[in-house]
Amino acid sequence: MQVRHLTIMEATSPKGSKVPFIKIFGKFLQEAGFQPDKNVRLEITPGKIVIAPAPERDRLIEEKAEQIHSLIKDLRGLNDDILDLDDENDGKCLRESHKRTQPVMVG
């Protein structure tokens, strides 16, 4: 087992607060089985952080979450495009669409 000593540094978060961070790099990561562009899992307990390769299931969940995030972004853009088109037509597009989707009473 190798022992490494690192310095905890301070960085500024996107919200402007000061937060601690640790920079970890070196050949020892590869020797321990960590490859570039692979996910890791942090197990955090008071006074201790364990870094391990992320299980395949975690990677798949992260990929699906990224796909969902991308789809939501695309849908928001599509919604903006529809509203822009509707503005150009004085609101006629959405009113006509709404008429077509009204339930039909049979009776």
C-alpha positions as CSV (number, residue, x, y, z in Angstrom):
1,M,0.0,0.0,0.0
2,Q,1.3,3.4,-0.9
3,V,0.6,6.5,1.2
4,R,0.3,9.9,-0.5
5,H,0.2,13.3,1.3
6,L,-1.8,16.0,-0.3
7,T,-2.6,19.6,0.6
8,I,-6.2,20.8,0.9
9,M,-6.5,24.0,-1.0
10,E,-9.2,26.6,-1.2
11,A,-11.2,27.6,-4.2
12,T,-14.2,29.8,-4.9
13,S,-17.4,28.1,-5.8
14,P,-19.7,29.4,-8.6
15,K,-21.8,31.0,-5.9
16,G,-18.8,32.9,-4.6
17,S,-18.2,31.0,-1.3
18,K,-14.8,29.6,-0.3
19,V,-14.7,25.8,-0.4
20,P,-11.9,23.2,0.1
21,F,-10.6,21.2,-2.7
22,I,-8.0,18.5,-3.3
23,K,-6.2,18.0,-6.6
24,I,-5.2,14.4,-7.3
25,F,-3.1,13.4,-10.3
26,G,-0.2,11.1,-11.1
27,K,0.8,7.8,-12.5
28,F,-0.1,6.1,-9.3
29,L,-3.8,6.6,-10.2
30,Q,-3.4,4.5,-13.3
31,E,-1.4,1.9,-11.4
32,A,-4.2,1.7,-8.9
33,G,-6.7,1.0,-11.8
34,F,-8.1,4.5,-12.4
35,Q,-8.3,5.4,-16.1
36,P,-8.9,8.8,-17.7
37,D,-12.6,9.6,-18.6
38,K,-13.9,6.9,-16.2
39,N,-16.2,7.7,-13.3
40,V,-15.3,7.3,-9.6
41,R,-17.4,6.8,-6.5
42,L,-16.6,8.8,-3.3
43,E,-17.6,7.2,0.0
44,I,-17.6,10.0,2.5
45,T,-17.7,9.6,6.2
46,P,-16.5,12.1,8.9
47,G,-12.7,12.3,8.6
48,K,-12.4,9.9,5.7
49,I,-13.0,9.8,1.9
50,V,-12.6,6.5,0.0
51,I,-12.3,6.8,-3.8
52,A,-13.2,3.7,-5.9
53,P,-14.0,3.1,-9.5
54,A,-17.7,3.7,-10.1
55,P,-19.7,0.5,-10.7
56,E,-21.0,0.1,-14.2
57,R,-24.6,0.7,-13.0
58,D,-23.6,4.1,-11.6
59,R,-22.1,5.0,-15.0
60,L,-25.2,4.0,-16.8
61,I,-27.4,6.0,-14.4
62,E,-25.2,9.1,-15.0
63,E,-25.4,8.7,-18.7
64,K,-29.2,8.4,-18.6
65,A,-29.4,11.5,-16.4
66,E,-27.2,13.4,-18.9
67,Q,-29.5,12.2,-21.8
68,I,-32.6,13.3,-19.8
69,H,-31.0,16.7,-19.1
70,S,-30.2,17.1,-22.8
71,L,-33.8,16.2,-23.8
72,I,-35.3,18.7,-21.3
73,K,-33.0,21.4,-22.7
74,D,-34.1,20.5,-26.3
75,L,-37.8,20.5,-25.3
76,R,-37.4,24.0,-23.6
77,G,-35.8,25.2,-26.9
78,L,-38.7,23.7,-28.9
79,N,-41.2,25.3,-26.6
80,D,-39.5,28.7,-27.1
81,D,-39.6,28.1,-30.9
82,I,-43.3,27.4,-30.7
83,L,-44.0,30.5,-28.7
84,D,-42.0,32.6,-31.0
85,L,-43.9,31.2,-34.0
86,D,-47.2,31.8,-32.2
87,D,-46.1,35.4,-31.5
88,E,-45.4,35.9,-35.2
89,N,-49.0,34.7,-36.0
90,D,-50.8,36.8,-33.3
91,G,-51.5,33.7,-31.2
92,K,-53.4,31.9,-33.9
93,C,-51.3,28.8,-33.9
94,L,-51.9,27.9,-30.3
95,R,-55.6,28.7,-30.4
96,E,-56.1,26.5,-33.5
97,S,-54.1,23.7,-31.9
98,H,-56.2,24.0,-28.8
99,K,-59.4,23.7,-30.8
100,R,-58.2,20.4,-32.4
101,T,-57.3,18.8,-29.0
102,Q,-60.7,19.5,-27.4
103,P,-62.5,16.3,-26.3
104,V,-65.5,15.3,-28.4
105,M,-68.7,14.4,-26.5
106,V,-70.6,11.6,-28.0
107,G,-73.9,11.1,-26.8
